[in-house]
Amino acid sequence: MIDVRSLTKRYGSTVAVDGLFFEVRGGRVTGFAVCCAWIAAALLTAAALLHHRDA
C-alpha cells in the first residue's frame, strides 16, 4: 500500500501540487483525473521519487 500525506511538488518557484493526500492499495489500478498533463506528470514523478527513497 502507498499512503501519501501532504505531498507538495515544486518546479522552481511554481507549485505544481500542494497538500495532496491519497492512498493506493495493492493489487489495484489507480488513476488521477487532473486538468493539466503537467500536474499528472508531477504526481507520477513525486510518487516515483517516494518509491525510490523507500526502496
Beta strands, then each sheet from edge to edge (+ up, - down):
strand 1: 2-11
strand 2: 14-24
sheet 1: 1+ 2-
end
